[in-house]
């Protein structure tokens, strides 16, 4: 049955999370890690099979009187995000040290986080989405509170409060969508796509959605939890938070904001684009000022989330393709940055930029890890040939005709990415080694594998950009609110086509839809 694959995508991490705590207490941490990674690797394979043979939607009655059904499905918007989640979860598990403490609790919590993210992506019922969205909160809070750094208690509490507000806002918006719908009570995506609300209700619902998903991304000024939480979380946890969990915010804005409330979204989009531009500038400037690698990467991620918001605000076919490409590229890049940072911290015992130098030293440094860090920084800066370049190019080109000022600000601010990337690598990659401290052990291939796999994927996506956008072209085109084409070109296209413009009439002679 084709829909069985949908159950496997959600069921594999669930079964593993339930079984791992039942292992004997004497089970080696490395064995528990291998079993956990095996379950998410199988999830990744099932997702790839869904790419080749799309499954039919799975619908089961659950609480029909409340409008809650177990409705799962995949489309071009969610499949790449599910694959990204499975991939990063697998690599985050493998990036965990072999001597991880309390492994029978740690790895099930990682798998529960995966389950929440994948469940939210698979959901085709808004209430089911909220349940999966809230599920993510519990394991991630425990992971930060138990295995975090010295300030883990404060980081976990702050993360819990912000996430709770995010979940309550989302719940309020979803209930309003269902209860205030003049077409009748329903939380099905198919019905919410034609939701009928009064203008005032639409504004309140969109405000709640922006608050809920803006906290999850996060975006300025809703980012108060992010720097501290990223700075105190263990490396595998921050790889999941930055590379997977934050994607729920972007996906929610696309699915709920643009998809269900298009008119209100279009009316508010200038302010949303401005917030995205502010986040890009704020994140880049703060990254330049940081003295800790972890915090620099946290603010770098915040800035790239601003690009996502700009692209979604523009809501043109190209900008929405750029948004999906940016989600995928950012997930790979930020996971690689934190994987490299984790290796450096494990070997040197510090993340302070001032205490690190000479990592490229071929004899006593960490040249292989430093080389992968350089690749991640180059990709974050949008260097051609790496995954960040085609994603940012699509965002800028797709948003320019709609919001030229905000796009120009983001374009200029993206140059600041190169500033903090060069500043960081100049200080940690070059210079003399401290003879009193530089007794670091070289990384082994098993430790390097997660970062190496991410590096190869970033290079492959840069060489073959279609891998970032080919999944979702049809889905994003259906969500687009604007053509993204200048009025003069649009008029010329109408003349050439004898009426309404077609895609072929908008392309230059000899052009194609895929370029």
C-alpha positions as CSV (number, residue, x, y, z in Angstrom):
1,X,0.0,0.0,0.0
2,X,1.7,3.3,-1.1
3,X,0.4,5.2,1.9
4,X,2.3,2.8,4.2
5,X,5.5,4.8,3.4
6,X,3.9,7.8,5.2
7,X,3.5,5.7,8.4
8,X,7.1,4.5,8.1
9,X,8.4,8.1,7.8
10,X,6.7,8.9,11.2
11,X,6.8,5.4,12.7
12,X,10.5,4.5,12.3
13,X,11.8,7.2,14.7
14,X,8.8,6.6,17.0
15,X,9.5,2.9,17.3
16,X,13.3,3.5,17.9
17,X,12.6,6.1,20.5
18,X,10.4,3.7,22.4
19,X,12.7,0.7,22.1
20,X,16.1,2.3,22.9
21,X,15.3,3.0,26.6
22,X,14.5,-0.7,27.0
23,X,18.1,-1.7,26.1
24,X,20.2,-3.1,29.0
25,X,21.9,-0.4,31.1
26,X,25.3,-2.0,30.2
27,X,24.7,-1.3,26.4
28,X,27.6,0.7,25.1
29,X,26.8,4.3,24.1
30,X,28.3,3.7,20.6
31,X,25.8,0.8,20.1
32,X,22.9,2.9,21.1
33,X,24.1,5.6,18.7
34,X,24.4,3.1,15.8
35,X,20.8,1.9,16.4
36,X,19.4,5.4,16.5
37,X,21.3,6.4,13.4
38,X,20.0,3.2,11.6
39,X,16.4,4.2,12.2
40,X,16.8,7.7,10.8
41,X,18.9,6.4,7.9
42,X,16.0,4.0,7.1
43,X,13.7,7.0,7.3
44,X,15.8,8.8,4.7
45,X,15.7,5.8,2.4
46,X,11.9,5.7,2.7
47,X,11.8,9.4,1.8
48,X,13.9,8.8,-1.3
49,X,11.5,6.0,-2.3
50,X,8.6,8.5,-1.9
51,X,10.5,10.8,-4.3
52,X,10.5,8.0,-7.0
53,X,6.9,6.8,-6.2
54,X,4.7,9.4,-4.6
55,X,2.5,7.9,-1.9
56,X,-1.2,8.6,-1.7
57,X,-2.6,10.6,1.2
58,X,-3.4,8.6,4.4
59,X,-6.7,9.6,6.1
60,X,-7.9,7.9,9.3
61,X,-10.7,9.1,11.5
62,X,-9.5,10.2,15.0
63,X,-11.7,12.8,16.7
64,X,-14.1,13.8,13.9
65,X,-16.4,15.9,16.2
66,X,-13.4,18.1,17.0
67,X,-12.3,18.2,13.4
68,X,-9.1,16.3,14.2
69,X,-8.2,13.5,11.7
70,X,-5.0,11.5,11.2
71,X,-4.4,13.0,7.7
72,X,-0.9,12.6,6.3
73,X,0.5,13.5,2.9
74,X,3.5,14.6,0.9
75,X,3.9,17.2,-1.8
76,X,6.8,19.1,-3.5
77,X,6.9,21.5,-0.6
78,X,7.2,19.0,2.2
79,X,9.2,16.1,0.7
80,X,12.5,18.0,0.5
81,X,12.1,19.2,4.1
82,X,11.4,15.7,5.3
83,X,14.5,14.4,3.5
84,X,16.5,17.2,5.0
85,X,15.2,16.4,8.5
86,X,16.1,12.7,8.1
87,X,19.5,13.5,6.8
88,X,20.5,16.1,9.4
89,X,19.1,13.9,12.2
90,X,21.2,11.0,11.1
91,X,24.3,13.1,10.8
92,X,23.6,14.8,14.2
93,X,23.4,11.4,15.8
94,X,26.6,10.3,14.2
95,X,28.2,13.6,15.3
96,X,27.5,12.7,19.0
97,X,30.6,11.5,20.9
98,X,31.0,7.8,21.3
99,X,31.1,8.3,25.1
100,X,27.8,10.2,25.3
101,X,26.4,10.2,28.8
102,X,22.9,8.6,29.4
103,X,22.6,7.5,25.8
104,X,19.3,5.6,26.4
105,X,17.7,8.9,27.1
106,X,19.7,11.3,24.9
107,X,19.1,9.5,21.5
108,X,15.4,8.8,22.1
109,X,15.0,12.6,22.7
110,X,16.7,13.3,19.4
111,X,14.4,10.9,17.7
112,X,11.4,12.4,19.3
113,X,12.5,15.8,18.0
114,X,12.7,14.2,14.5
115,X,9.2,12.7,15.0
116,X,7.7,16.1,15.8
117,X,9.3,17.9,12.8
118,X,8.4,15.1,10.3
119,X,4.9,14.7,11.8
120,X,4.3,18.5,11.4
121,X,5.5,18.3,7.8
122,X,3.4,15.3,6.9
123,X,0.2,16.7,8.5
124,X,-2.7,17.6,6.3
125,X,-4.8,18.7,9.2
126,X,-4.1,22.0,11.0
127,X,-4.8,20.5,14.5
128,X,-2.6,17.6,13.8
129,X,0.1,20.1,12.8
130,X,-0.2,21.9,16.1
131,X,0.1,18.6,18.0
132,X,3.3,17.7,16.2
133,X,4.6,21.3,16.5
134,X,4.1,21.2,20.2
135,X,5.8,17.7,20.5
136,X,9.1,19.3,19.4
137,X,9.1,21.5,22.5
138,X,9.4,18.7,25.1
139,X,12.5,16.8,23.9
140,X,14.4,19.8,22.8
141,X,13.9,21.5,26.2
142,X,15.1,18.4,28.0
143,X,18.1,18.1,25.7
144,X,19.2,21.6,26.4
145,X,18.4,21.4,30.2
146,X,20.2,18.1,30.8
147,X,23.2,18.2,28.4
148,X,23.7,21.9,27.8
149,X,26.6,24.1,28.9
150,X,27.1,26.0,32.1
151,X,24.1,28.3,31.5
152,X,21.9,25.5,30.4
153,X,19.1,26.1,33.0
154,X,18.6,29.7,31.9
155,X,18.8,28.7,28.2
156,X,16.2,25.9,28.7
157,X,13.8,28.1,30.6
158,X,14.0,30.9,28.0
159,X,13.6,28.5,25.2
160,X,10.6,26.9,26.9
161,X,8.9,30.2,27.5
162,X,9.4,31.5,23.9
163,X,8.3,28.1,22.5
164,X,5.2,28.0,24.7
165,X,4.2,31.4,23.5
166,X,4.8,30.2,19.9
167,X,2.6,27.1,20.4
168,X,-0.2,29.0,22.1
169,X,-0.2,31.6,19.3
170,X,-0.4,28.9,16.7
171,X,-3.1,27.1,18.5
172,X,-5.2,30.2,18.7
173,X,-4.8,31.0,15.0
174,X,-5.7,27.4,14.0
175,X,-8.8,27.3,16.2
176,X,-9.9,30.7,14.8
177,X,-9.4,29.4,11.2
178,X,-11.6,26.4,11.9
179,X,-14.3,28.0,14.1
180,X,-14.6,31.3,12.3
181,X,-14.7,29.8,8.9
182,X,-18.0,30.8,7.2
183,X,-17.7,27.7,5.1
184,X,-18.1,25.4,8.1
185,X,-16.0,23.8,10.8
186,X,-12.9,22.1,9.3
187,X,-9.2,21.9,10.0
188,X,-8.3,20.1,6.8
189,X,-5.8,21.8,4.6
190,X,-8.0,21.3,1.6
191,X,-10.8,23.2,3.3
192,X,-8.6,25.8,4.8
193,X,-7.2,26.7,1.4
194,X,-10.7,28.1,0.7
195,X,-11.3,29.6,4.2
196,X,-13.7,32.5,4.4
197,X,-13.0,35.0,7.2
198,X,-14.1,38.5,7.8
199,X,-11.3,41.1,7.1
200,X,-10.8,41.8,10.8
201,X,-10.6,38.1,11.7
202,X,-8.1,37.5,8.9
203,X,-5.9,40.3,10.4
204,X,-6.0,38.8,13.9
205,X,-5.3,35.3,12.6
206,X,-2.3,36.4,10.5
207,X,-0.9,38.3,13.5
208,X,-1.1,35.2,15.6
209,X,0.6,33.1,12.8
210,X,3.4,35.7,12.4
211,X,4.0,35.6,16.2
212,X,3.9,31.8,16.4
213,X,6.1,31.1,13.4
214,X,8.3,34.2,13.8
215,X,9.3,32.9,17.2
216,X,10.1,29.5,15.8
217,X,12.3,30.8,12.9
218,X,13.3,33.1,14.7
219,X,13.1,36.7,13.3
220,X,14.0,40.0,14.9
221,X,12.6,41.1,17.4
222,X,11.3,37.6,18.4
223,X,14.8,36.0,18.6
224,X,15.5,36.5,22.3
225,X,15.8,32.7,22.9
226,X,18.1,31.9,20.0
227,X,21.7,33.1,20.8
228,X,21.7,31.7,24.4
229,X,20.0,28.4,23.4
230,X,22.3,27.8,20.4
231,X,25.3,28.8,22.6
232,X,24.4,26.3,25.4
233,X,23.1,23.4,23.4
234,X,25.2,20.3,22.6
235,X,26.4,20.1,19.0
236,X,23.9,17.4,17.8
237,X,21.0,19.4,19.4
238,X,22.0,22.7,17.9
239,X,22.4,21.0,14.5
240,X,18.8,19.9,14.8
241,X,17.5,23.2,16.1
242,X,19.1,25.3,13.5
243,X,18.9,22.9,10.5
244,X,15.5,21.3,11.1
245,X,13.3,22.8,13.9
246,X,13.6,26.4,12.6
247,X,12.4,25.2,9.2
248,X,8.9,24.7,10.7
249,X,8.6,28.4,11.0
250,X,9.4,29.0,7.4
251,X,7.1,26.1,6.3
252,X,4.3,27.4,8.5
253,X,4.5,30.9,7.0
254,X,4.3,29.4,3.5
255,X,1.5,26.9,4.2
256,X,-0.6,28.9,6.6
257,X,0.2,32.5,5.9
258,X,0.6,32.6,2.1
259,X,-1.6,29.5,1.4
260,X,-4.6,30.2,3.7
261,X,-4.7,34.0,4.0
262,X,-3.3,35.3,0.7
263,X,-5.1,38.6,0.6
264,X,-4.2,39.6,4.1
265,X,-0.6,38.4,3.5
266,X,-0.3,40.5,0.4
267,X,-1.5,43.5,2.3
268,X,0.9,43.0,5.2
269,X,3.8,41.8,3.0
270,X,5.7,45.2,2.9
271,X,6.0,45.1,6.7
272,X,7.0,41.5,6.7
273,X,9.7,42.2,4.1
274,X,11.0,45.0,6.2
275,X,11.2,42.7,9.2
276,X,13.2,40.3,7.1
277,X,15.6,43.0,6.0
278,X,16.1,44.1,9.6
279,X,16.9,40.6,10.6
280,X,19.5,40.2,7.8
281,X,21.3,43.4,8.9
282,X,21.0,42.7,12.6
283,X,22.2,39.2,12.3
284,X,25.3,40.1,10.2
285,X,26.3,43.0,12.4
286,X,26.0,41.0,15.6
287,X,28.0,38.1,14.0
288,X,30.8,40.5,13.3
289,X,30.9,41.6,16.9
290,X,31.1,38.1,18.5
291,X,34.1,36.7,20.3
292,X,32.7,33.1,20.4
293,X,32.3,30.8,17.4
294,X,29.0,29.5,18.7
295,X,27.4,32.9,19.0
296,X,28.8,34.0,15.7
297,X,27.1,31.1,14.0
298,X,23.9,31.7,15.9
299,X,23.7,35.3,14.6
300,X,24.7,34.1,11.1
301,X,21.7,31.7,11.1
302,X,19.4,34.6,12.3
303,X,20.5,36.7,9.3
304,X,19.8,34.0,6.8
305,X,16.4,33.5,8.3
306,X,15.7,37.1,7.3
307,X,16.4,36.2,3.7
308,X,13.7,33.5,4.0
309,X,11.2,36.0,5.3
310,X,11.9,38.4,2.5
311,X,11.4,35.7,-0.1
312,X,8.1,34.5,1.4
313,X,6.9,38.1,1.8
314,X,7.5,38.8,-1.9
315,X,5.5,35.6,-2.8
316,X,6.5,35.5,-6.5
317,X,7.1,32.1,-8.2
318,X,10.8,32.7,-8.2
319,X,11.1,34.1,-4.7
320,X,9.1,31.1,-3.3
321,X,11.4,28.7,-5.1
322,X,14.2,30.7,-3.6
323,X,12.7,30.3,-0.1
324,X,12.6,26.5,-0.4
325,X,16.2,26.5,-1.8
326,X,17.3,28.7,1.0
327,X,15.7,26.4,3.6
328,X,17.6,23.4,2.1
329,X,20.9,25.3,1.7
330,X,20.7,26.9,5.1
331,X,20.0,23.6,6.7
332,X,23.0,22.0,5.2
333,X,25.3,25.0,5.8
334,X,24.4,25.7,9.4
335,X,24.5,22.0,10.3
336,X,28.1,21.9,8.8
337,X,29.1,25.0,10.7
338,X,28.0,23.6,14.0
339,X,29.4,20.1,13.2
340,X,32.8,21.7,12.6
341,X,32.5,23.9,15.7
342,X,31.7,20.8,17.7
343,X,34.8,19.0,16.5
344,X,37.0,22.1,17.3
345,X,35.5,22.4,20.8
346,X,35.9,18.7,21.5
347,X,39.6,18.8,20.5
348,X,40.6,22.2,21.8
349,X,38.2,22.6,24.8
350,X,37.2,26.1,23.8
351,X,35.0,28.1,21.4
352,X,36.6,31.5,22.2
353,X,37.9,32.9,18.9
354,X,40.8,34.7,20.8
355,X,42.1,31.4,22.1
356,X,42.1,29.6,18.8
357,X,44.8,30.1,16.1
358,X,46.7,28.0,13.7
359,X,44.0,25.4,13.1
360,X,45.4,25.0,9.5
361,X,48.8,24.0,10.8
362,X,49.4,20.6,9.0
363,X,51.4,19.1,11.9
364,X,49.7,20.1,15.2
365,X,46.5,21.8,14.1
366,X,43.2,20.5,12.8
367,X,43.6,21.2,9.1
368,X,40.9,18.9,7.8
369,X,38.3,20.3,10.2
370,X,39.4,23.8,9.5
371,X,39.1,23.2,5.8
372,X,35.5,22.1,6.2
373,X,34.8,25.1,8.3
374,X,36.2,27.3,5.6
375,X,33.9,25.6,3.1
376,X,30.9,26.2,5.4
377,X,31.8,29.9,5.8
378,X,32.2,30.3,2.0
379,X,28.8,28.7,1.4
380,X,27.2,31.0,4.0
381,X,28.8,34.0,2.2
382,X,27.2,32.9,-1.1
383,X,30.3,32.0,-3.0
384,X,29.4,30.6,-6.5
385,X,29.7,26.9,-6.8
386,X,28.3,26.2,-3.3
387,X,24.8,25.7,-2.1
388,X,24.3,29.2,-0.7
389,X,24.8,31.0,-4.0
390,X,21.8,29.7,-6.1
391,X,19.5,30.0,-3.1
392,X,20.4,33.6,-2.5
393,X,20.3,34.4,-6.2
394,X,16.8,33.1,-6.5
395,X,15.7,35.1,-3.4
396,X,17.2,38.4,-4.6
397,X,16.0,38.0,-8.2
398,X,12.5,36.9,-7.2
399,X,12.0,39.6,-4.6
400,X,13.6,42.5,-6.4
401,X,10.6,43.6,-8.5
402,X,8.2,43.5,-5.5
403,X,10.4,44.9,-2.7
404,X,13.4,46.6,-4.3
405,X,14.5,48.5,-1.2
406,X,14.3,45.6,1.2
407,X,16.1,43.4,-1.4
408,X,18.8,46.0,-1.8
409,X,19.3,46.2,1.9
410,X,19.6,42.4,2.1
411,X,21.9,42.3,-0.8
412,X,24.3,44.9,0.8
413,X,24.0,43.1,4.2
414,X,25.0,39.8,2.6
415,X,28.3,41.4,1.9
416,X,28.8,41.6,5.7
417,X,28.6,37.8,5.7
418,X,32.0,37.8,4.0
419,X,33.3,40.2,6.6
420,X,32.6,38.0,9.6
421,X,33.5,34.8,7.7
422,X,36.9,36.2,6.8
423,X,37.4,37.7,10.3
424,X,36.6,34.4,11.9
425,X,38.8,32.2,9.7
426,X,41.7,34.6,9.7
427,X,41.8,34.4,13.5
428,X,41.3,30.7,13.9
429,X,42.8,29.2,10.8
430,X,46.0,31.1,10.5
431,X,48.6,32.4,13.0
432,X,50.9,30.7,15.4
433,X,49.9,27.8,17.6
434,X,50.0,28.4,21.3
435,X,52.8,25.9,22.4
436,X,51.3,25.7,25.9
437,X,47.9,24.6,24.6
438,X,48.3,23.1,21.1
439,X,48.5,19.4,22.1
440,X,45.3,18.6,20.2
441,X,44.6,15.1,19.0
442,X,43.8,14.8,15.3
443,X,40.2,14.0,14.4
444,X,39.5,10.5,13.2
445,X,37.5,9.7,10.0
446,X,34.6,8.5,12.0
447,X,34.4,11.9,13.7
448,X,34.8,13.7,10.4
449,X,32.1,11.8,8.5
450,X,29.1,14.0,9.4
451,X,30.9,17.2,8.4
452,X,32.4,15.5,5.4
453,X,29.0,14.3,4.1
454,X,27.5,17.8,4.6
455,X,30.5,19.3,2.7
456,X,30.0,17.1,-0.3
457,X,26.3,17.8,-0.4
458,X,26.9,21.6,-0.3
459,X,29.3,21.3,-3.2
460,X,27.0,19.0,-5.1
461,X,24.0,21.5,-4.6
462,X,26.2,24.3,-5.8
463,X,27.3,22.5,-8.9
464,X,23.7,21.2,-9.6
465,X,21.3,23.9,-8.4
466,X,18.3,22.1,-9.7
467,X,18.7,19.8,-6.7
468,X,17.5,22.7,-4.5
469,X,14.6,23.9,-6.6
470,X,13.4,21.0,-8.8
471,X,11.4,19.4,-6.0
472,X,9.0,22.3,-5.3
473,X,8.5,24.3,-8.5
474,X,4.9,23.2,-9.0
475,X,3.9,23.6,-5.3
476,X,5.5,27.1,-5.0
477,X,3.9,28.2,-8.3
478,X,0.5,27.4,-6.9
479,X,1.2,29.4,-3.7
480,X,2.6,32.5,-5.6
481,X,0.6,35.7,-5.1
482,X,2.4,37.9,-7.5
483,X,3.9,37.3,-11.0
484,X,7.2,39.0,-10.0
485,X,7.4,40.5,-13.5
486,X,7.9,44.2,-14.2
487,X,4.7,45.8,-15.6
488,X,6.4,46.8,-18.9
489,X,7.5,43.2,-19.5
490,X,4.1,41.9,-18.4
491,X,2.4,44.2,-21.0
492,X,4.8,43.2,-23.7
493,X,4.0,39.5,-22.8
494,X,0.3,40.1,-23.2
495,X,0.8,41.6,-26.6
496,X,3.0,38.7,-27.8
497,X,0.6,36.1,-26.5
498,X,-2.6,37.9,-27.7
499,X,-4.1,38.2,-24.2
500,X,-3.1,36.7,-20.9
501,X,0.7,36.1,-20.8
502,X,2.0,32.6,-20.8
503,X,5.2,31.3,-19.3
504,X,6.7,30.9,-22.7
505,X,5.9,34.5,-23.7
506,X,7.7,35.8,-20.6
507,X,10.9,34.1,-21.5
508,X,13.5,35.4,-24.0
509,X,13.7,33.8,-27.4
510,X,15.2,30.3,-27.0
511,X,14.5,30.3,-23.3
512,X,12.9,27.5,-21.3
513,X,10.9,27.2,-18.1
514,X,13.7,25.5,-16.3
515,X,16.6,27.6,-17.7
